[in-house]
């Protein structure tokens, strides 16, 4: 096989009911560029591994890598990050694209179109290309993940305040060997953190079309959490962002204002134990800013007032960002 231009990096764990649809959508891509498919499995025991092995026998572009699964407690955040980085370490393509094993592409020209955009000289300032995603709900309904309907180049300032695209939506230049994720970023290499890492090296070219499906599973780890746990998990990302680019603290704070406000409003009504395992992960990674908010319930009153003042300033920035987005929508620039 020719050296691949594109590396598709698929992560799986007990996804046997979905993985064949995922593989069909990838291997059915129509492209002028050779591509490879690396599947990283986190030790599935439901038959996912055996099914992927069959796909690898059928198509030489597919390679399976299985992570060892030691006995004892499992931190899914750290395991998933290690899986993604293991795939990046092996990726040969000039461009890379992650895909969760329960999601799939809905456009057979997805790879071709995104690579062509990144190949253009006028897009040399773009580190990544992204498209919208179709959210597939258990009741059979669908919705768009992102409300932006205009194709555009986005700086980190324009994107980070109020937009969100899951990492499956990205194709990015393979900068892994020159800019390997380290520290907290390497430990929590997921969705927003991946996008934040890439934004440190260029812009995003955004396509409003939904070229992939983002399956919403009722039993997913996210859907099993309550709102407090959602905010606590998001604040791990806040801490990671500051470890990568502390000079952009205000921008990160505006993005995470709803999460910070949720914890502040419930100060004194939750304990560190209720935030497990996020609290333990933050301690392990030394995310001091995240821990400061996790410990709201036992901070002295003067420290709580200081956090309240910080939150008030972030609220102003958050509301300004919402107003700016509203104006862009009204004038067709969003």
Sine and cosine of phi, psi and omega as CSV:
sin_phi,cos_phi,sin_psi,cos_psi,sin_omega,cos_omega
0.00,0.00,0.67,-0.75,0.06,-1.00
-0.88,0.47,0.42,-0.91,0.06,-1.00
-0.86,0.52,0.77,-0.63,-0.08,-1.00
-0.94,0.34,0.61,-0.79,0.12,-0.99
-0.99,0.13,-0.51,0.86,-0.09,-1.00
-0.78,-0.63,0.66,-0.75,0.10,-0.99
-0.91,-0.42,0.87,-0.50,0.09,-1.00
-0.99,-0.12,0.84,-0.55,-0.13,-0.99
-0.92,-0.40,0.97,-0.24,-0.09,-1.00
-0.97,-0.24,0.77,-0.63,0.04,-1.00
-0.95,-0.32,0.69,-0.72,-0.04,-1.00
-0.69,-0.73,0.48,-0.88,0.22,-0.98
-0.35,-0.94,0.94,-0.33,0.00,-1.00
0.78,0.62,0.85,0.53,-0.03,-1.00
-0.83,-0.55,0.54,0.84,-0.05,-1.00
-0.81,0.59,-0.64,0.77,-0.02,-1.00
-0.91,0.42,-0.30,0.95,-0.15,-0.99
-0.90,-0.44,-0.35,0.94,-0.23,-0.97
-0.91,0.42,-0.52,0.85,0.00,-1.00
-0.92,0.39,-0.64,0.77,0.06,-1.00
-0.89,0.45,-0.63,0.77,0.04,-1.00
-0.88,0.48,-0.76,0.65,-0.05,-1.00
-0.90,0.43,-0.65,0.76,0.03,-1.00
-0.87,0.50,-0.66,0.75,-0.04,-1.00
-0.92,0.38,-0.50,0.87,0.00,-1.00
-0.99,0.15,-0.78,0.63,-0.05,-1.00
-0.94,0.33,-0.29,0.96,0.06,-1.00
-1.00,0.02,0.13,0.99,0.02,-1.00
-0.92,0.39,0.69,-0.72,0.02,-1.00
-0.99,-0.17,0.94,-0.34,-0.09,-1.00
-0.55,-0.83,0.52,-0.86,0.10,-1.00
-0.99,0.17,-0.22,0.97,-0.07,-1.00
-0.99,-0.15,0.69,-0.73,0.12,-0.99
-0.93,0.37,0.59,-0.81,0.04,-1.00
-0.64,-0.77,0.41,-0.91,0.06,-1.00
-0.91,-0.42,0.40,-0.92,0.02,-1.00
-0.82,-0.58,0.94,-0.34,0.04,-1.00
-0.97,-0.24,0.84,-0.55,-0.01,-1.00
-0.94,-0.34,0.88,-0.48,0.04,-1.00
-0.97,-0.24,0.90,-0.44,-0.01,-1.00
-0.96,-0.28,0.65,-0.76,-0.09,-1.00
-1.00,-0.09,0.57,0.82,0.07,-1.00
1.00,0.05,0.66,0.75,-0.01,-1.00
-0.86,0.50,0.52,-0.85,0.07,-1.00
-0.79,-0.62,0.35,0.94,-0.04,-1.00
-0.94,-0.35,0.15,0.99,-0.03,-1.00
0.98,-0.18,-0.03,1.00,0.02,-1.00
-0.86,0.50,-0.71,0.71,-0.06,-1.00
-0.88,0.48,-0.72,0.70,-0.01,-1.00
-0.89,0.45,-0.61,0.79,0.00,-1.00
-0.93,0.36,-0.66,0.75,0.03,-1.00
-0.91,0.41,-0.59,0.81,0.04,-1.00
-0.87,0.50,-0.61,0.79,0.05,-1.00
-0.90,0.43,-0.66,0.75,0.05,-1.00
-0.88,0.48,-0.64,0.77,0.01,-1.00
-0.91,0.41,-0.54,0.84,0.06,-1.00
-0.94,0.35,-0.57,0.82,-0.03,-1.00
-0.97,0.24,-0.52,0.86,-0.11,-0.99
-0.69,-0.73,0.89,-0.45,-0.06,-1.00
-0.92,0.39,-0.18,0.98,0.04,-1.00
-0.96,0.26,-0.23,0.97,-0.09,-1.00
-0.99,-0.12,0.75,-0.66,0.09,-1.00
-0.79,-0.61,0.72,-0.69,0.02,-1.00
-0.97,-0.26,0.75,-0.67,0.10,-0.99
-0.83,-0.56,0.84,-0.54,-0.03,-1.00
-0.95,-0.32,0.82,-0.57,0.06,-1.00
-0.97,0.25,0.64,-0.77,0.13,-0.99
-0.90,0.44,0.58,-0.81,-0.06,-1.00
-0.84,-0.54,1.00,-0.04,-0.05,-1.00
-0.93,0.36,0.35,-0.94,0.07,-1.00
-0.94,0.34,0.38,-0.93,0.06,-1.00
0.97,-0.26,-0.08,-1.00,-0.04,-1.00
-0.87,0.50,0.53,-0.85,-0.04,-1.00
-0.86,-0.51,0.83,-0.56,0.10,-0.99
-1.00,-0.07,0.96,-0.27,-0.10,-0.99
-0.89,0.45,-0.51,0.86,0.01,-1.00
-0.90,0.43,-0.75,0.66,-0.03,-1.00
-0.93,0.36,-0.63,0.78,0.01,-1.00
-0.90,0.43,-0.71,0.71,-0.01,-1.00
-0.90,0.44,-0.64,0.76,0.01,-1.00
-0.89,0.45,-0.70,0.72,0.01,-1.00
-0.89,0.46,-0.60,0.80,0.02,-1.00
-0.90,0.44,-0.74,0.68,-0.01,-1.00
-0.89,0.46,-0.69,0.72,-0.03,-1.00
-0.93,0.38,-0.55,0.84,0.07,-1.00
-0.88,0.47,-0.63,0.78,0.03,-1.00
-0.94,0.35,-0.67,0.74,0.03,-1.00
-0.88,0.48,-0.59,0.81,0.01,-1.00
-0.87,0.49,-0.53,0.85,-0.05,-1.00
-1.00,-0.09,-0.22,0.98,-0.12,-0.99
-0.91,0.42,0.76,-0.65,0.01,-1.00
-0.98,-0.19,-0.24,0.97,-0.11,-0.99
-0.95,0.32,0.44,-0.90,0.13,-0.99
-0.94,0.33,-0.48,0.88,0.04,-1.00
-0.83,-0.55,0.54,-0.84,-0.01,-1.00
-0.78,-0.62,0.42,-0.91,0.02,-1.00
-0.48,-0.88,0.84,-0.55,0.04,-1.00
-0.99,0.12,0.45,-0.89,0.08,-1.00
-0.47,-0.89,0.81,-0.59,0.10,-1.00
-0.95,0.30,0.58,-0.81,-0.11,-0.99
-0.94,0.35,-0.10,1.00,0.09,-1.00
-0.96,-0.27,0.07,1.00,0.03,-1.00
-0.94,-0.35,0.15,-0.99,-0.04,-1.00
-0.39,-0.92,0.29,-0.96,0.06,-1.00
-0.99,0.11,0.56,-0.83,0.02,-1.00
-0.92,-0.39,-0.04,1.00,0.00,-1.00
-0.79,-0.62,0.87,-0.49,-0.07,-1.00
-0.95,0.32,-0.16,0.99,0.04,-1.00
-0.97,-0.26,0.25,0.97,-0.08,-1.00
-0.84,0.55,-0.79,0.61,-0.03,-1.00
-0.89,0.45,-0.70,0.72,-0.03,-1.00
-0.87,0.49,-0.74,0.67,-0.07,-1.00
-0.91,0.42,-0.69,0.73,-0.05,-1.00
-0.93,0.37,-0.65,0.76,0.03,-1.00
-0.90,0.44,-0.65,0.76,0.02,-1.00
-0.87,0.49,-0.63,0.77,0.02,-1.00
-0.90,0.44,-0.70,0.71,-0.02,-1.00
-0.95,0.32,-0.38,0.92,0.01,-1.00
-0.97,0.25,-0.40,0.92,-0.08,-1.00
-0.92,0.39,0.67,-0.74,-0.04,-1.00
-0.87,0.50,-0.61,0.80,-0.02,-1.00
-0.94,0.34,-0.16,0.99,0.03,-1.00
-0.95,-0.32,0.34,0.94,0.01,-1.00
-0.89,0.46,-0.36,0.93,0.02,-1.00
-0.99,0.13,-0.04,1.00,-0.01,-1.00
-0.99,-0.13,0.84,-0.55,0.07,-1.00
-0.99,0.12,-0.34,0.94,-0.07,-1.00
-0.49,-0.87,0.39,-0.92,0.17,-0.99
-0.87,-0.49,0.62,-0.78,-0.03,-1.00
-0.69,-0.72,0.49,-0.87,0.09,-1.00
-0.80,-0.60,0.26,-0.96,0.06,-1.00
-0.95,0.32,0.31,-0.95,0.01,-1.00
-0.84,-0.54,0.58,-0.81,0.11,-0.99
-1.00,-0.04,0.85,-0.52,0.03,-1.00
-1.00,0.07,0.85,-0.53,0.00,-1.00
-0.98,-0.19,0.90,-0.43,-0.08,-1.00
-1.00,-0.07,0.42,-0.91,-0.05,-1.00
-0.84,0.54,-0.46,0.89,-0.02,-1.00
-0.99,0.13,0.08,1.00,0.02,-1.00
1.00,-0.04,-0.07,1.00,0.01,-1.00
-0.99,0.13,0.25,-0.97,-0.02,-1.00
-0.72,-0.70,0.43,-0.90,0.11,-0.99
-0.46,-0.89,0.33,-0.94,0.04,-1.00
-0.99,0.10,0.68,-0.73,0.02,-1.00
-0.94,0.35,-0.69,0.72,-0.07,-1.00
-0.92,-0.40,0.65,-0.76,-0.04,-1.00
-1.00,0.08,-0.17,0.99,-0.03,-1.00
-0.92,0.38,0.77,-0.64,-0.08,-1.00
-0.89,-0.45,0.08,1.00,-0.02,-1.00
-0.92,-0.38,0.79,-0.61,0.12,-0.99
-0.93,0.38,0.71,-0.71,-0.12,-0.99
-0.22,-0.98,0.36,-0.93,0.19,-0.98
-1.00,0.07,0.64,-0.77,-0.05,-1.00
-0.79,-0.62,0.75,-0.66,0.17,-0.99
-0.99,0.12,0.20,-0.98,0.03,-1.00
-0.88,0.47,-0.58,0.82,0.00,-1.00
-0.90,0.43,-0.64,0.76,-0.02,-1.00
-0.95,0.32,-0.61,0.79,-0.06,-1.00
-0.99,0.16,-0.69,0.72,-0.31,-0.95
-0.95,0.31,-0.40,0.92,-0.08,-1.00
-0.92,0.39,-0.68,0.74,-0.13,-0.99
-0.58,-0.82,0.03,1.00,0.00,-1.00
-0.99,-0.16,0.45,-0.90,0.10,-0.99
-0.57,-0.82,0.76,-0.65,0.15,-0.99
-0.72,-0.69,0.75,-0.66,0.03,-1.00
-0.92,0.39,0.45,-0.89,-0.12,-0.99
-0.87,0.50,-0.40,0.92,0.05,-1.00
-0.87,0.49,-0.34,0.94,-0.07,-1.00
-0.99,0.14,-0.11,0.99,-0.15,-0.99
-0.98,-0.18,0.58,-0.82,0.38,-0.93
-0.85,-0.53,0.74,-0.67,-0.12,-0.99
-0.67,-0.74,0.41,-0.91,0.06,-1.00
-0.91,0.41,0.67,-0.75,-0.06,-1.00
-0.98,0.20,1.00,-0.03,-0.02,-1.00
-0.97,-0.26,0.23,0.97,-0.15,-0.99
-0.84,0.54,-0.72,0.70,-0.09,-1.00
-0.95,0.31,-0.49,0.87,0.03,-1.00
-0.99,0.12,-0.47,0.88,-0.10,-0.99
-0.68,-0.74,0.87,0.49,-0.04,-1.00
-0.88,0.47,0.75,-0.66,0.10,-1.00
-0.88,0.48,0.67,-0.74,-0.03,-1.00
-0.74,-0.68,0.23,-0.97,0.11,-0.99
0.84,0.54,-0.72,-0.69,-0.05,-1.00
-0.89,0.46,-0.56,0.83,0.02,-1.00
-0.89,0.45,-0.69,0.73,0.01,-1.00
-0.91,0.41,-0.58,0.81,-0.02,-1.00
-0.96,0.29,-0.50,0.86,-0.05,-1.00
-0.84,-0.54,0.80,0.60,-0.07,-1.00
-0.99,0.13,1.00,0.07,-0.11,-0.99
-0.55,-0.84,0.48,-0.88,0.08,-1.00
0.31,0.95,-0.99,-0.14,-0.07,-1.00
-0.85,0.53,-0.61,0.79,-0.03,-1.00
-0.93,0.38,-0.58,0.81,0.08,-1.00
-0.90,0.45,-0.73,0.69,-0.01,-1.00
-0.90,0.44,-0.67,0.75,0.03,-1.00
-0.87,0.49,-0.71,0.71,0.05,-1.00
-0.83,0.56,-0.74,0.67,-0.04,-1.00
-0.92,0.40,-0.62,0.79,-0.01,-1.00
-0.89,0.45,-0.31,0.95,0.05,-1.00
-0.94,0.33,-0.19,0.98,-0.09,-1.00
-0.83,-0.56,0.15,0.99,0.04,-1.00
0.32,-0.95,-0.10,-0.99,-0.05,-1.00
-1.00,-0.09,0.10,-0.99,0.09,-1.00
-0.93,-0.36,0.72,-0.70,0.18,-0.98
-0.99,-0.15,0.90,-0.43,-0.11,-0.99
-0.98,-0.20,0.75,-0.66,0.09,-1.00
-0.93,-0.36,0.80,-0.61,-0.07,-1.00
-0.97,0.23,-0.23,0.97,-0.02,-1.00
-0.94,0.34,0.60,-0.80,0.10,-1.00
-1.00,0.10,0.95,-0.30,-0.02,-1.00
-0.93,-0.36,0.17,0.98,0.04,-1.00
-0.46,-0.89,0.40,-0.92,0.02,-1.00
-0.96,-0.29,0.73,-0.69,-0.02,-1.00
-0.92,-0.38,0.99,-0.14,-0.13,-0.99
-0.95,0.30,0.77,-0.64,0.02,-1.00
-0.98,-0.20,0.99,-0.15,-0.05,-1.00
-1.00,0.00,0.71,-0.71,-0.03,-1.00
-0.89,0.46,-0.54,0.84,-0.05,-1.00
-0.99,-0.14,0.28,0.96,0.03,-1.00
-0.92,0.39,0.38,-0.93,-0.02,-1.00
-0.86,0.50,-0.59,0.80,0.01,-1.00
-0.92,0.40,-0.71,0.70,-0.06,-1.00
-0.95,0.31,-0.27,0.96,0.06,-1.00
-0.99,0.15,-0.24,0.97,-0.07,-1.00
-1.00,0.06,0.44,-0.90,0.16,-0.99
-1.00,0.00,0.02,-1.00,-0.09,-1.00
-0.90,0.44,-0.61,0.80,0.04,-1.00
-0.89,0.46,-0.69,0.72,0.02,-1.00
-0.92,0.40,-0.59,0.81,0.08,-1.00
-0.85,0.52,-0.75,0.66,-0.02,-1.00
-0.90,0.44,-0.65,0.76,0.01,-1.00
-0.89,0.46,-0.68,0.73,0.03,-1.00
-0.90,0.44,-0.69,0.72,0.02,-1.00
-0.88,0.48,-0.53,0.85,-0.01,-1.00
-0.97,0.26,-0.30,0.95,0.21,-0.98
-0.88,0.47,-0.68,0.74,0.05,-1.00
-0.88,0.47,-0.63,0.78,0.04,-1.00
-0.85,0.52,-0.71,0.70,0.02,-1.00
-0.90,0.43,-0.63,0.78,0.03,-1.00
-0.90,0.43,-0.68,0.73,0.02,-1.00
-0.84,0.54,-0.69,0.72,-0.02,-1.00
-0.93,0.37,-0.51,0.86,0.04,-1.00
-0.94,0.35,-0.47,0.88,0.00,-1.00
-1.00,0.08,-0.70,0.71,-0.08,-1.00
-0.62,-0.79,0.97,0.24,-0.03,-1.00
-0.87,0.49,-0.41,0.91,-0.01,-1.00
-0.94,0.34,-0.21,0.98,0.00,-1.00
-0.96,-0.28,0.51,0.86,-0.05,-1.00
-0.86,0.51,-0.67,0.74,-0.02,-1.00
-0.89,0.46,-0.68,0.73,0.01,-1.00
-0.88,0.48,-0.70,0.72,0.03,-1.00
-0.90,0.43,-0.64,0.77,0.00,-1.00
-0.89,0.45,-0.63,0.78,0.04,-1.00
-0.90,0.44,-0.69,0.73,0.02,-1.00
-0.88,0.48,-0.66,0.75,-0.10,-0.99
-1.00,-0.09,0.20,0.98,0.00,-1.00
-0.79,0.61,-0.74,0.67,-0.02,-1.00
-0.85,0.52,-0.59,0.81,0.01,-1.00
-0.95,0.32,-0.69,0.73,0.04,-1.00
-0.89,0.46,-0.67,0.74,-0.01,-1.00
-0.91,0.42,-0.61,0.79,-0.01,-1.00
-0.88,0.47,-0.68,0.73,0.02,-1.00
-0.94,0.33,-0.62,0.79,-0.01,-1.00
-0.90,0.43,-0.66,0.75,-0.02,-1.00
-0.92,0.40,-0.40,0.92,-0.02,-1.00
-0.96,-0.27,0.28,0.96,-0.01,-1.00
-0.85,0.53,0.66,-0.75,-0.03,-1.00
0.99,0.12,-0.11,0.99,-0.05,-1.00
-0.92,-0.39,0.08,1.00,0.07,-1.00
-0.62,-0.78,0.38,-0.92,0.00,-1.00
-0.90,-0.44,0.21,-0.98,0.05,-1.00
-0.87,0.50,-0.56,0.83,0.00,-1.00
-0.87,0.49,-0.59,0.81,0.00,-1.00
-0.93,0.36,-0.35,0.94,0.00,-1.00
-1.00,-0.10,0.08,1.00,0.05,-1.00
-0.92,0.39,0.62,-0.78,0.11,0.99
-1.00,-0.05,0.15,0.99,-0.06,-1.00
-0.90,0.43,-0.62,0.78,0.00,-1.00
-0.88,0.47,-0.71,0.70,0.00,-1.00
-0.89,0.45,-0.63,0.77,0.01,-1.00
-0.90,0.43,-0.69,0.73,0.02,-1.00
-0.88,0.47,-0.65,0.76,0.05,-1.00
-0.91,0.42,-0.71,0.70,-0.03,-1.00
-0.87,0.49,-0.60,0.80,-0.06,-1.00
-1.00,-0.06,-0.06,1.00,0.03,-1.00
0.93,0.37,0.60,0.80,0.00,-1.00
-1.00,0.08,0.99,0.15,-0.16,-0.99
-0.90,0.43,-0.61,0.80,-0.01,-1.00
-0.92,0.40,-0.63,0.77,0.06,-1.00
-0.90,0.43,-0.70,0.71,-0.01,-1.00
-0.89,0.46,-0.55,0.83,0.02,-1.00
-0.86,0.51,-0.64,0.77,0.01,-1.00
-0.98,0.20,-0.55,0.83,0.07,-1.00
-0.89,0.45,-0.51,0.86,-0.08,-1.00
-1.00,-0.06,0.29,0.96,-0.03,-1.00
-0.79,0.62,-0.61,0.79,-0.09,-1.00
-0.90,0.43,-0.33,0.95,-0.01,-1.00
-0.82,-0.57,0.31,0.95,0.09,-1.00
-0.98,0.18,0.54,-0.84,0.11,-0.99
-0.86,0.51,0.44,-0.90,-0.08,-1.00
-0.85,0.53,-0.62,0.79,-0.02,-1.00
-0.91,0.42,-0.58,0.82,0.04,-1.00
-0.94,0.34,-0.60,0.80,0.06,-1.00
-0.90,0.44,-0.64,0.77,0.02,-1.00
-0.90,0.44,-0.61,0.79,0.04,-1.00
-0.90,0.44,-0.68,0.73,0.05,-1.00
-0.90,0.44,-0.59,0.81,0.04,-1.00
-0.89,0.46,-0.64,0.77,0.04,-1.00
-0.91,0.41,-0.67,0.74,0.05,-1.00
-0.87,0.49,-0.66,0.75,-0.01,-1.00
-0.90,0.43,-0.61,0.80,0.02,-1.00
-0.89,0.46,-0.65,0.76,0.03,-1.00
-0.92,0.38,-0.63,0.77,0.03,-1.00
-0.92,0.39,-0.55,0.83,0.02,-1.00
-0.89,0.46,-0.63,0.77,0.04,-1.00
-0.88,0.47,-0.72,0.69,0.02,-1.00
-0.89,0.45,-0.62,0.78,0.01,-1.00
-0.91,0.42,-0.70,0.71,0.00,-1.00
-0.92,0.39,-0.61,0.79,0.06,-1.00
-0.88,0.47,-0.66,0.76,0.00,-1.00
-0.91,0.42,-0.63,0.78,0.04,-1.00
-0.91,0.42,-0.65,0.76,0.03,-1.00
-0.91,0.42,-0.66,0.75,0.01,-1.00
-0.88,0.47,-0.67,0.74,0.03,-1.00
-0.90,0.43,-0.63,0.77,0.03,-1.00
-0.88,0.47,-0.64,0.77,0.02,-1.00
-0.92,0.38,-0.64,0.76,0.02,-1.00
-0.90,0.43,-0.64,0.76,0.04,-1.00
-0.88,0.47,-0.70,0.72,-0.06,-1.00
-0.91,0.42,-0.49,0.87,-0.04,-1.00
-0.97,-0.24,0.17,0.98,0.06,-1.00
0.96,0.29,0.39,0.92,-0.02,-1.00
-0.96,-0.27,0.22,0.98,-0.04,-1.00
-0.83,-0.56,0.00,0.00,0.00,0.00
